[in-house]
Amino acid sequence: MIDVVDSLLRGVIETGVVSASGAEISFDPPTRDWSARRSAPTVNVYLYDIREEGNRRTSGVVENRDEDGKIIRRQVPVRHFRLSYLLTAWTQRPEDEHRLLSGMLAQFLKTGFFTPEQAGEPFASTGLPIMLYAGVPPTDERQVPEIWSSLGRELKPSIDLRVVVPFDPDIALPLGPPVARPPVFSISAPDIGIGREGFTDRESSRDGDGSDQADAVKPESKKRGALKTKG
């Protein structure tokens, strides 16, 4: 993945003023030993940080379907990573270095991004572009002076270039077996206390004519102890 990005950046740098100057392009860390071995004008492209763009991460799964709409593959979504490069120019005169830096800045601002077709694989299959951000401030975690200090060098004019690339982790998720026949639905009544003969408990307490057994007991015509009226 990173080697493809390096090739794309080299193609951008080789155009314009950098090409006319005949400057070499190096991806080595610009340490003191490296600069001591330099004998020609050189543009250095130093990759100093790689990290995921967490705010671009999406959840869920991606479903790939065939022409009939059937799911043939489930996979985790594409993730985005930020590659941070430090661009510097190394010549005998500061004026020449500034001219090279200006040419690179203008060329990257003009380019802006690489289409999936321009990027090629492994990025083309994602259908997403590679974005270029030239001259943006470095991440809060690592400032430019700290980078130069870790290289054992003095502060030098540079361009901070961020390249945001889509990356397909190519992690497939298992699929269930295909549906061979339409679903069959079965509907049944809930258990509400069916008796031996198919009646509920309340229905089994009724007589054959449907009246409650309690209704069959007739009340006494007269209450015991009631006074008789005089004739």
DRENPA-3360 file (N, C-alpha, C; in nm, 2 decimals, always signed):
BEGIN
1 = MIDVVDSL = +0.08/-0.12/+0.00/+0.00/+0.00/+0.00/+0.09/+0.13/+0.00 ~ +0.18/+0.14/+0.09/+0.26/+0.26/+0.11/+0.35/+0.27/-0.01 ~ +0.41/+0.16/-0.07/+0.49/+0.17/-0.18/+0.42/+0.23/-0.30 ~ +0.29/+0.20/-0.32/+0.21/+0.26/-0.43/+0.20/+0.41/-0.41 ~ +0.17/+0.45/-0.28/+0.16/+0.59/-0.26/+0.30/+0.66/-0.29 ~ +0.41/+0.60/-0.25/+0.54/+0.66/-0.28/+0.55/+0.68/-0.43 ~ +0.51/+0.59/-0.51/+0.53/+0.60/-0.65/+0.44/+0.71/-0.71 ~ +0.32/+0.73/-0.65/+0.23/+0.83/-0.69/+0.29/+0.97/-0.66;
9 = LRGVIETG = +0.34/+0.98/-0.54/+0.41/+1.11/-0.50/+0.53/+1.14/-0.59 ~ +0.60/+1.04/-0.62/+0.72/+1.06/-0.70/+0.68/+1.12/-0.84 ~ +0.57/+1.07/-0.89/+0.52/+1.11/-1.02/+0.48/+1.26/-1.02 ~ +0.42/+1.30/-0.90/+0.38/+1.44/-0.89/+0.51/+1.53/-0.88 ~ +0.60/+1.49/-0.80/+0.72/+1.57/-0.77/+0.81/+1.58/-0.90 ~ +0.81/+1.48/-0.98/+0.89/+1.48/-1.10/+0.85/+1.58/-1.21 ~ +0.73/+1.64/-1.19/+0.68/+1.73/-1.29/+0.71/+1.87/-1.25 ~ +0.70/+1.96/-1.35/+0.72/+2.11/-1.32/+0.87/+2.14/-1.29;
17 = VVSASGAE = +0.88/+2.23/-1.19/+1.01/+2.29/-1.16/+1.11/+2.19/-1.11 ~ +1.07/+2.09/-1.04/+1.16/+1.99/-0.99/+1.22/+1.91/-1.11 ~ +1.14/+1.88/-1.21/+1.19/+1.81/-1.32/+1.29/+1.89/-1.40 ~ +1.26/+2.02/-1.41/+1.36/+2.11/-1.48/+1.49/+2.13/-1.41 ~ +1.49/+2.12/-1.28/+1.61/+2.14/-1.20/+1.70/+2.02/-1.20 ~ +1.65/+1.91/-1.24/+1.73/+1.78/-1.24/+1.75/+1.73/-1.10 ~ +1.67/+1.77/-1.00/+1.70/+1.72/-0.86/+1.66/+1.58/-0.85 ~ +1.73/+1.51/-0.76/+1.70/+1.37/-0.73/+1.59/+1.37/-0.63;
25 = ISFDPPTR = +1.53/+1.25/-0.61/+1.42/+1.23/-0.52/+1.46/+1.12/-0.43 ~ +1.45/+1.14/-0.30/+1.49/+1.04/-0.20/+1.38/+1.02/-0.09 ~ +1.36/+0.90/-0.05/+1.26/+0.87/+0.06/+1.33/+0.83/+0.18 ~ +1.46/+0.85/+0.19/+1.54/+0.81/+0.31/+1.52/+0.92/+0.42 ~ +1.53/+0.88/+0.55/+1.53/+0.98/+0.66/+1.64/+1.08/+0.64 ~ +1.61/+1.21/+0.64/+1.71/+1.31/+0.62/+1.80/+1.33/+0.74 ~ +1.88/+1.24/+0.78/+1.97/+1.24/+0.89/+2.10/+1.32/+0.85 ~ +2.19/+1.34/+0.95/+2.32/+1.40/+0.91/+2.40/+1.31/+0.82;
33 = DWSARRSA = +2.40/+1.18/+0.85/+2.48/+1.09/+0.76/+2.42/+1.10/+0.62 ~ +2.29/+1.10/+0.60/+2.23/+1.11/+0.47/+2.27/+1.23/+0.40 ~ +2.26/+1.35/+0.46/+2.30/+1.47/+0.39/+2.45/+1.48/+0.36 ~ +2.53/+1.42/+0.44/+2.67/+1.42/+0.42/+2.71/+1.34/+0.29 ~ +2.63/+1.24/+0.26/+2.65/+1.16/+0.14/+2.59/+1.23/+0.01 ~ +2.51/+1.33/+0.03/+2.44/+1.39/-0.08/+2.54/+1.48/-0.17 ~ +2.53/+1.46/-0.30/+2.63/+1.53/-0.39/+2.55/+1.61/-0.50 ~ +2.42/+1.60/-0.50/+2.34/+1.66/-0.61/+2.22/+1.72/-0.54;
41 = PTVNVYLY = +2.16/+1.82/-0.61/+2.03/+1.88/-0.56/+1.93/+1.76/-0.54 ~ +1.86/+1.76/-0.42/+1.78/+1.65/-0.38/+1.65/+1.70/-0.32 ~ +1.54/+1.63/-0.35/+1.41/+1.65/-0.28/+1.39/+1.53/-0.19 ~ +1.37/+1.56/-0.06/+1.36/+1.45/+0.03/+1.21/+1.43/+0.07 ~ +1.16/+1.31/+0.06/+1.02/+1.28/+0.10/+1.02/+1.18/+0.21 ~ +1.01/+1.23/+0.33/+1.03/+1.15/+0.45/+0.89/+1.12/+0.51 ~ +0.86/+0.99/+0.52/+0.73/+0.94/+0.58/+0.76/+0.93/+0.73 ~ +0.70/+1.01/+0.81/+0.73/+1.01/+0.96/+0.61/+0.97/+1.04;
49 = DIREEGNR = +0.49/+0.95/+0.99/+0.38/+0.91/+1.07/+0.27/+0.83/+0.99 ~ +0.22/+0.73/+1.05/+0.11/+0.65/+0.99/+0.01/+0.62/+1.10 ~ -0.12/+0.66/+1.07/-0.22/+0.64/+1.17/-0.36/+0.64/+1.10 ~ -0.45/+0.58/+1.17/-0.59/+0.57/+1.11/-0.66/+0.70/+1.13 ~ -0.75/+0.74/+1.04/-0.84/+0.85/+1.05/-0.96/+0.80/+1.12 ~ -0.96/+0.81/+1.25/-1.07/+0.75/+1.33/-1.21/+0.81/+1.30 ~ -1.21/+0.94/+1.27/-1.34/+1.01/+1.24/-1.40/+0.96/+1.11 ~ -1.33/+0.88/+1.03/-1.38/+0.83/+0.90/-1.43/+0.69/+0.92;
57 = RTSGVVEN = -1.41/+0.63/+1.03/-1.44/+0.49/+1.04/-1.59/+0.47/+1.05 ~ -1.64/+0.37/+0.98/-1.79/+0.34/+0.99/-1.81/+0.20/+1.04 ~ -1.93/+0.18/+1.10/-1.96/+0.05/+1.16/-2.05/-0.03/+1.07 ~ -2.08/-0.15/+1.11/-2.17/-0.23/+1.03/-2.09/-0.32/+0.93 ~ -2.16/-0.37/+0.83/-2.10/-0.45/+0.73/-2.13/-0.40/+0.59 ~ -2.05/-0.44/+0.49/-2.08/-0.41/+0.35/-2.12/-0.54/+0.29 ~ -2.24/-0.53/+0.22/-2.29/-0.65/+0.15/-2.27/-0.63/+0.00 ~ -2.21/-0.73/-0.06/-2.20/-0.74/-0.21/-2.30/-0.83/-0.27;
65 = RDEDGKII = -2.37/-0.79/-0.37/-2.48/-0.87/-0.43/-2.45/-0.89/-0.57 ~ -2.51/-1.00/-0.62/-2.50/-1.04/-0.76/-2.61/-0.97/-0.84 ~ -2.62/-1.00/-0.97/-2.72/-0.94/-1.06/-2.86/-0.97/-1.01 ~ -2.88/-1.08/-0.95/-3.02/-1.11/-0.90/-3.05/-1.05/-0.76 ~ -2.96/-0.98/-0.71/-2.98/-0.92/-0.58/-2.95/-1.01/-0.46 ~ -2.89/-1.12/-0.48/-2.85/-1.21/-0.37/-2.72/-1.17/-0.31 ~ -2.71/-1.18/-0.18/-2.59/-1.15/-0.11/-2.48/-1.26/-0.14 ~ -2.37/-1.22/-0.19/-2.26/-1.32/-0.22/-2.14/-1.30/-0.13;
73 = RRQVPVRH = -2.14/-1.18/-0.06/-2.02/-1.16/+0.03/-2.06/-1.05/+0.13 ~ -2.02/-1.07/+0.25/-2.03/-0.97/+0.36/-1.89/-0.94/+0.41 ~ -1.85/-0.81/+0.43/-1.72/-0.78/+0.47/-1.72/-0.65/+0.55 ~ -1.61/-0.63/+0.63/-1.60/-0.51/+0.71/-1.58/-0.39/+0.62 ~ -1.62/-0.27/+0.66/-1.61/-0.15/+0.57/-1.46/-0.11/+0.55 ~ -1.44/-0.03/+0.45/-1.31/+0.03/+0.42/-1.27/+0.12/+0.53 ~ -1.14/+0.12/+0.56/-1.09/+0.21/+0.66/-0.99/+0.31/+0.59 ~ -0.97/+0.43/+0.66/-0.89/+0.53/+0.60/-0.77/+0.55/+0.69;
81 = FRLSYLLT = -0.65/+0.57/+0.63/-0.53/+0.59/+0.70/-0.46/+0.72/+0.65 ~ -0.40/+0.79/+0.74/-0.33/+0.91/+0.71/-0.18/+0.89/+0.71 ~ -0.11/+0.91/+0.60/+0.03/+0.90/+0.58/+0.09/+1.05/+0.58 ~ +0.17/+1.08/+0.68/+0.23/+1.21/+0.69/+0.37/+1.21/+0.64 ~ +0.40/+1.30/+0.54/+0.53/+1.31/+0.48/+0.59/+1.45/+0.51 ~ +0.72/+1.46/+0.53/+0.79/+1.58/+0.54/+0.87/+1.61/+0.42 ~ +0.84/+1.71/+0.34/+0.91/+1.74/+0.21/+1.01/+1.85/+0.23 ~ +1.13/+1.82/+0.20/+1.24/+1.92/+0.21/+1.32/+1.92/+0.08;
89 = AWTQRPED = +1.39/+2.03/+0.06/+1.48/+2.05/-0.06/+1.62/+2.07/-0.01 ~ +1.72/+2.01/-0.08/+1.86/+2.01/-0.03/+1.95/+2.05/-0.15 ~ +1.99/+2.18/-0.14/+2.08/+2.23/-0.25/+2.19/+2.31/-0.18 ~ +2.28/+2.38/-0.26/+2.39/+2.46/-0.21/+2.34/+2.60/-0.17 ~ +2.23/+2.64/-0.22/+2.18/+2.78/-0.19/+2.04/+2.77/-0.14 ~ +2.00/+2.86/-0.04/+1.87/+2.86/+0.01/+1.77/+2.90/-0.10 ~ +1.81/+2.99/-0.19/+1.72/+3.03/-0.30/+1.67/+2.91/-0.38 ~ +1.76/+2.83/-0.41/+1.73/+2.71/-0.49/+1.63/+2.62/-0.42;
97 = EHRLLSGM = +1.66/+2.60/-0.29/+1.57/+2.52/-0.20/+1.43/+2.58/-0.20 ~ +1.42/+2.71/-0.19/+1.28/+2.77/-0.18/+1.21/+2.76/-0.32 ~ +1.28/+2.76/-0.43/+1.22/+2.74/-0.55/+1.17/+2.60/-0.57 ~ +1.24/+2.50/-0.52/+1.19/+2.37/-0.53/+1.07/+2.34/-0.44 ~ +1.08/+2.40/-0.32/+0.96/+2.39/-0.23/+0.84/+2.46/-0.29 ~ +0.85/+2.57/-0.35/+0.74/+2.64/-0.41/+0.68/+2.56/-0.53 ~ +0.77/+2.50/-0.61/+0.72/+2.41/-0.71/+0.64/+2.29/-0.66 ~ +0.69/+2.23/-0.56/+0.62/+2.11/-0.50/+0.49/+2.15/-0.44;
105 = LAQFLKTG = +0.49/+2.26/-0.37/+0.36/+2.30/-0.31/+0.26/+2.33/-0.41 ~ +0.30/+2.41/-0.52/+0.20/+2.44/-0.62/+0.15/+2.31/-0.69 ~ +0.24/+2.22/-0.72/+0.20/+2.10/-0.79/+0.10/+2.01/-0.71 ~ +0.13/+2.00/-0.58/+0.04/+1.92/-0.49/-0.10/+1.98/-0.47 ~ -0.10/+2.12/-0.46/-0.22/+2.19/-0.45/-0.30/+2.17/-0.58 ~ -0.24/+2.17/-0.69/-0.30/+2.16/-0.82/-0.36/+2.02/-0.84 ~ -0.28/+1.92/-0.79/-0.33/+1.78/-0.80/-0.45/+1.75/-0.71 ~ -0.43/+1.78/-0.59/-0.55/+1.76/-0.49/-0.58/+1.62/-0.45;
113 = FFTPEQAG = -0.59/+1.53/-0.55/-0.63/+1.39/-0.52/-0.59/+1.30/-0.63 ~ -0.60/+1.17/-0.61/-0.58/+1.07/-0.71/-0.71/+1.00/-0.72 ~ -0.77/+0.98/-0.84/-0.89/+0.90/-0.86/-0.85/+0.76/-0.84 ~ -0.96/+0.67/-0.82/-0.93/+0.53/-0.80/-0.86/+0.47/-0.92 ~ -0.89/+0.52/-1.04/-0.83/+0.47/-1.16/-0.68/+0.51/-1.17 ~ -0.65/+0.64/-1.13/-0.51/+0.68/-1.12/-0.43/+0.61/-1.02 ~ -0.49/+0.58/-0.91/-0.42/+0.51/-0.80/-0.39/+0.37/-0.83 ~ -0.48/+0.30/-0.90/-0.46/+0.16/-0.92/-0.48/+0.08/-0.80;
121 = EPFASTGL = -0.45/-0.05/-0.81/-0.47/-0.14/-0.69/-0.36/-0.12/-0.59 ~ -0.38/-0.14/-0.46/-0.51/-0.19/-0.40/-0.62/-0.09/-0.37 ~ -0.61/+0.03/-0.43/-0.70/+0.13/-0.40/-0.82/+0.14/-0.49 ~ -0.80/+0.10/-0.62/-0.90/+0.11/-0.72/-1.03/+0.03/-0.68 ~ -1.01/-0.09/-0.62/-1.13/-0.17/-0.58/-1.22/-0.11/-0.48 ~ -1.16/-0.01/-0.40/-1.25/+0.06/-0.30/-1.34/+0.16/-0.37 ~ -1.31/+0.21/-0.49/-1.39/+0.31/-0.55/-1.38/+0.44/-0.49 ~ -1.28/+0.46/-0.40/-1.26/+0.59/-0.33/-1.13/+0.66/-0.37;
129 = PIMLYAGV = -1.12/+0.79/-0.37/-1.00/+0.86/-0.41/-0.90/+0.86/-0.30 ~ -0.77/+0.90/-0.33/-0.67/+0.93/-0.24/-0.66/+1.08/-0.23 ~ -0.67/+1.13/-0.11/-0.67/+1.28/-0.09/-0.54/+1.33/-0.05 ~ -0.50/+1.45/-0.10/-0.37/+1.51/-0.07/-0.40/+1.65/+0.00 ~ -0.33/+1.67/+0.11/-0.34/+1.79/+0.19/-0.20/+1.85/+0.21 ~ -0.16/+1.95/+0.13/-0.03/+2.00/+0.14/-0.02/+2.13/+0.22 ~ +0.08/+2.14/+0.30/+0.10/+2.27/+0.38/+0.01/+2.28/+0.50 ~ -0.06/+2.17/+0.54/-0.14/+2.17/+0.66/-0.06/+2.16/+0.79;
137 = PPTDERQV = -0.10/+2.21/+0.90/-0.02/+2.19/+1.02/-0.01/+2.05/+1.06 ~ +0.10/+2.01/+1.12/+0.12/+1.87/+1.16/+0.03/+1.83/+1.27 ~ +0.02/+1.71/+1.30/-0.07/+1.66/+1.41/-0.01/+1.72/+1.54 ~ -0.11/+1.73/+1.64/-0.07/+1.78/+1.77/+0.03/+1.69/+1.84 ~ +0.02/+1.56/+1.81/+0.10/+1.46/+1.88/+0.25/+1.48/+1.84 ~ +0.28/+1.52/+1.72/+0.42/+1.54/+1.68/+0.43/+1.67/+1.60 ~ +0.50/+1.77/+1.66/+0.53/+1.90/+1.60/+0.66/+1.89/+1.52 ~ +0.67/+1.98/+1.42/+0.79/+1.98/+1.33/+0.92/+1.99/+1.41;
145 = PEIWSSLG = +0.94/+2.08/+1.51/+1.06/+2.08/+1.58/+1.10/+1.94/+1.64 ~ +1.00/+1.87/+1.69/+1.02/+1.74/+1.75/+1.07/+1.64/+1.65 ~ +1.02/+1.65/+1.53/+1.06/+1.56/+1.42/+1.21/+1.59/+1.39 ~ +1.25/+1.71/+1.37/+1.38/+1.75/+1.34/+1.48/+1.71/+1.45 ~ +1.43/+1.72/+1.58/+1.51/+1.68/+1.69/+1.54/+1.53/+1.69 ~ +1.44/+1.46/+1.66/+1.46/+1.31/+1.65/+1.55/+1.27/+1.54 ~ +1.56/+1.35/+1.44/+1.66/+1.32/+1.33/+1.80/+1.37/+1.36 ~ +1.81/+1.45/+1.47/+1.94/+1.51/+1.50/+1.98/+1.62/+1.41;
153 = RELKPSID = +1.88/+1.70/+1.36/+1.91/+1.81/+1.27/+1.85/+1.94/+1.32 ~ +1.90/+2.05/+1.26/+1.84/+2.18/+1.29/+1.71/+2.20/+1.21 ~ +1.63/+2.29/+1.26/+1.50/+2.31/+1.19/+1.53/+2.37/+1.05 ~ +1.45/+2.31/+0.95/+1.47/+2.34/+0.81/+1.34/+2.37/+0.75 ~ +1.33/+2.46/+0.65/+1.20/+2.48/+0.58/+1.15/+2.35/+0.52 ~ +1.02/+2.33/+0.54/+0.96/+2.20/+0.49/+0.81/+2.22/+0.46 ~ +0.76/+2.12/+0.39/+0.62/+2.11/+0.36/+0.56/+1.99/+0.42 ~ +0.46/+2.00/+0.50/+0.40/+1.89/+0.56/+0.29/+1.84/+0.47;
161 = LRVVVPFD = +0.30/+1.72/+0.42/+0.20/+1.66/+0.33/+0.13/+1.55/+0.39 ~ +0.00/+1.55/+0.39/-0.08/+1.44/+0.44/-0.15/+1.37/+0.33 ~ -0.14/+1.24/+0.33/-0.21/+1.16/+0.22/-0.30/+1.07/+0.29 ~ -0.43/+1.09/+0.26/-0.54/+1.00/+0.32/-0.58/+0.90/+0.22 ~ -0.55/+0.77/+0.26/-0.57/+0.66/+0.16/-0.68/+0.57/+0.21 ~ -0.77/+0.52/+0.13/-0.87/+0.42/+0.17/-0.80/+0.28/+0.16 ~ -0.83/+0.20/+0.26/-0.77/+0.07/+0.27/-0.87/-0.04/+0.30 ~ -0.88/-0.13/+0.21/-0.98/-0.24/+0.23/-0.91/-0.36/+0.30;
169 = PDIALPLG = -0.95/-0.38/+0.43/-0.88/-0.49/+0.51/-0.91/-0.63/+0.45 ~ -1.01/-0.64/+0.36/-1.04/-0.77/+0.30/-1.07/-0.88/+0.40 ~ -1.16/-0.84/+0.49/-1.20/-0.94/+0.60/-1.34/-0.98/+0.57 ~ -1.36/-1.10/+0.52/-1.50/-1.15/+0.49/-1.57/-1.21/+0.61 ~ -1.70/-1.19/+0.62/-1.78/-1.24/+0.73/-1.86/-1.36/+0.68 ~ -1.88/-1.45/+0.77/-1.96/-1.57/+0.72/-2.10/-1.55/+0.68 ~ -2.14/-1.62/+0.57/-2.28/-1.61/+0.52/-2.36/-1.73/+0.57 ~ -2.49/-1.72/+0.59/-2.57/-1.83/+0.62/-2.60/-1.91/+0.49;
177 = PPVARPPV = -2.66/-2.03/+0.51/-2.69/-2.11/+0.39/-2.80/-2.05/+0.30 ~ -2.79/-2.07/+0.17/-2.90/-2.01/+0.09/-3.04/-2.06/+0.12 ~ -3.14/-1.98/+0.09/-3.28/-2.02/+0.11/-3.32/-2.11/-0.01 ~ -3.35/-2.24/+0.02/-3.38/-2.33/-0.09/-3.53/-2.33/-0.12 ~ -3.62/-2.28/-0.03/-3.76/-2.28/-0.06/-3.83/-2.17/+0.02 ~ -3.95/-2.13/-0.02/-4.01/-2.02/+0.05/-4.04/-2.05/+0.20 ~ -4.04/-1.96/+0.29/-4.07/-1.99/+0.43/-4.21/-2.04/+0.45 ~ -4.23/-2.13/+0.55/-4.36/-2.19/+0.58/-4.39/-2.13/+0.72;
185 = FSISAPDI = -4.51/-2.08/+0.73/-4.56/-2.02/+0.85/-4.67/-2.11/+0.92 ~ -4.66/-2.13/+1.05/-4.75/-2.21/+1.12/-4.82/-2.13/+1.23 ~ -4.95/-2.12/+1.23/-5.02/-2.04/+1.33/-5.11/-2.13/+1.42 ~ -5.10/-2.12/+1.55/-5.17/-2.20/+1.64/-5.23/-2.11/+1.75 ~ -5.34/-2.15/+1.81/-5.40/-2.08/+1.92/-5.32/-2.10/+2.05 ~ -5.32/-2.00/+2.13/-5.25/-2.01/+2.26/-5.32/-2.11/+2.35 ~ -5.25/-2.17/+2.45/-5.31/-2.26/+2.55/-5.39/-2.18/+2.65 ~ -5.52/-2.20/+2.65/-5.61/-2.12/+2.74/-5.68/-2.22/+2.83;
193 = GIGREGFT = -5.63/-2.34/+2.86/-5.69/-2.43/+2.95/-5.80/-2.52/+2.88 ~ -5.77/-2.59/+2.77/-5.86/-2.67/+2.71/-5.89/-2.80/+2.79 ~ -6.02/-2.84/+2.81/-6.05/-2.95/+2.88/-6.04/-3.08/+2.80 ~ -6.09/-3.19/+2.86/-6.07/-3.32/+2.80/-6.16/-3.33/+2.67 ~ -6.27/-3.26/+2.67/-6.36/-3.27/+2.56/-6.36/-3.14/+2.48 ~ -6.26/-3.06/+2.49/-6.24/-2.95/+2.40/-6.31/-2.82/+2.45 ~ -6.36/-2.82/+2.58/-6.42/-2.71/+2.64/-6.33/-2.64/+2.74 ~ -6.35/-2.51/+2.76/-6.27/-2.45/+2.86/-6.33/-2.49/+3.00;
201 = DRESSRDG = -6.26/-2.45/+3.10/-6.31/-2.48/+3.24/-6.45/-2.42/+3.26 ~ -6.47/-2.31/+3.21/-6.60/-2.24/+3.24/-6.71/-2.31/+3.15 ~ -6.68/-2.35/+3.03/-6.78/-2.41/+2.94/-6.81/-2.55/+3.00 ~ -6.72/-2.62/+3.06/-6.74/-2.76/+3.11/-6.83/-2.75/+3.23 ~ -6.85/-2.64/+3.29/-6.94/-2.63/+3.41/-7.09/-2.60/+3.37 ~ -7.11/-2.59/+3.24/-7.25/-2.56/+3.20/-7.32/-2.69/+3.17 ~ -7.46/-2.69/+3.18/-7.54/-2.81/+3.15/-7.54/-2.83/+3.00 ~ -7.61/-2.94/+2.96/-7.62/-2.97/+2.82/-7.69/-2.86/+2.74;
209 = DGSDQADA = -7.79/-2.79/+2.81/-7.87/-2.69/+2.74/-7.80/-2.56/+2.74 ~ -7.67/-2.55/+2.79/-7.60/-2.43/+2.79/-7.62/-2.34/+2.91 ~ -7.71/-2.38/+3.00/-7.73/-2.29/+3.12/-7.63/-2.33/+3.23 ~ -7.60/-2.24/+3.32/-7.51/-2.27/+3.43/-7.58/-2.36/+3.53 ~ -7.50/-2.45/+3.59/-7.55/-2.54/+3.69/-7.60/-2.46/+3.81 ~ -7.54/-2.34/+3.83/-7.58/-2.26/+3.94/-7.72/-2.20/+3.92 ~ -7.75/-2.18/+3.79/-7.89/-2.13/+3.76/-8.00/-2.23/+3.78 ~ -7.96/-2.36/+3.78/-8.06/-2.47/+3.79/-8.12/-2.48/+3.93;
217 = VKPESKKR = -8.05/-2.42/+4.03/-8.10/-2.43/+4.17/-8.20/-2.31/+4.18 ~ -8.33/-2.34/+4.20/-8.43/-2.23/+4.21/-8.43/-2.18/+4.35 ~ -8.45/-2.06/+4.38/-8.46/-2.00/+4.51/-8.59/-2.05/+4.58 ~ -8.60/-2.06/+4.71/-8.72/-2.09/+4.78/-8.83/-1.98/+4.76 ~ -8.95/-2.03/+4.75/-9.06/-1.93/+4.72/-9.08/-1.84/+4.84 ~ -9.06/-1.89/+4.96/-9.08/-1.81/+5.08/-8.97/-1.84/+5.18 ~ -8.93/-1.74/+5.24/-8.82/-1.76/+5.34/-8.88/-1.81/+5.47 ~ -8.81/-1.90/+5.53/-8.85/-1.96/+5.66/-8.86/-1.85/+5.76;
225 = GALKTKG = -8.97/-1.86/+5.84/-8.99/-1.77/+5.95/-9.07/-1.65/+5.91 ~ -9.12/-1.64/+5.78/-9.19/-1.52/+5.74/-9.33/-1.52/+5.80 ~ -9.38/-1.41/+5.84/-9.52/-1.40/+5.90/-9.62/-1.41/+5.79 ~ -9.73/-1.49/+5.82/-9.85/-1.50/+5.73/-9.94/-1.38/+5.75 ~ -10.00/-1.35/+5.64/-10.10/-1.24/+5.64/-10.23/-1.29/+5.69 ~ -10.31/-1.21/+5.76/-10.44/-1.24/+5.81/-10.53/-1.26/+5.70 ~ -10.62/-1.36/+5.71/-10.71/-1.39/+5.61/-10.84/-1.31/+5.61;
% end
